[in-house]
Amino acid sequence: MQKPATDNRQRHIEVTADDLPLHCPMPSMLLWNSHPRVFLPIEKTGEALCPYCGTYYTLKGGATGGHH
């Protein structure tokens, strides 16, 4: 199931385990090529901030403890 497209102005995005490994920009973003893809370590803390665009990501259900 494809997620609805979001614009890059949305500054807080909640993601699920299905979105891991997390990278920004996400495929669902309308301007997916707005900056280089960067992988964000969200598993241990349950949150991550993109250094390029400032989008704040939270992991639904919280940190996973880094399990694979």
C-alpha positions in Angstrom: 0.0 0.0 0.0 1.5 3.3 -1.1 1.3 6.2 1.4 -0.1 9.5 0.3 2.4 12.0 -0.9 3.5 14.7 1.5 5.3 18.0 0.8 8.6 18.8 2.3 7.2 21.6 4.4 5.7 19.1 6.8 8.2 19.3 9.6 7.1 16.4 11.8 6.5 12.9 10.4 5.6 9.8 12.3 7.0 6.7 10.8 6.5 3.0 11.5 8.8 0.0 11.6 7.8 -0.6 7.9 9.6 2.6 7.0 13.0 1.4 8.4 15.7 1.9 7.6 14.7 5.5 7.7 16.0 7.9 5.1 15.1 11.5 4.2 13.7 12.5 1.9 11.2 9.7 2.0 9.7 8.3 -1.3 6.3 9.7 -0.4 7.6 13.3 -0.4 6.6 15.2 -3.5 10.1 16.8 -3.8 11.9 13.5 -3.1 15.0 14.9 -4.8 15.2 18.1 -2.8 18.4 17.1 -1.0 20.8 14.1 -1.0 19.3 11.0 0.6 20.6 10.6 4.2 19.8 7.6 6.4 18.7 8.6 9.9 19.3 6.4 13.0 15.9 6.4 14.7 15.8 2.9 16.1 17.6 3.5 19.4 16.0 6.8 20.5 12.7 6.7 18.6 13.4 10.1 17.1 15.6 11.7 14.4 16.2 15.1 12.8 17.2 15.5 9.2 20.4 17.6 9.0 19.4 18.9 5.5 15.8 20.0 5.8 15.1 19.9 9.5 12.2 17.4 9.3 11.7 15.8 12.7 10.8 12.1 12.6 9.3 10.0 15.4 9.0 6.3 15.5 5.5 5.1 16.2 5.7 2.9 19.3 9.0 4.4 20.4 12.5 3.1 20.3 13.2 -0.5 19.2 16.4 -0.8 21.0 18.3 -1.3 17.8 17.0 -4.9 17.1 17.4 -6.1 13.6 
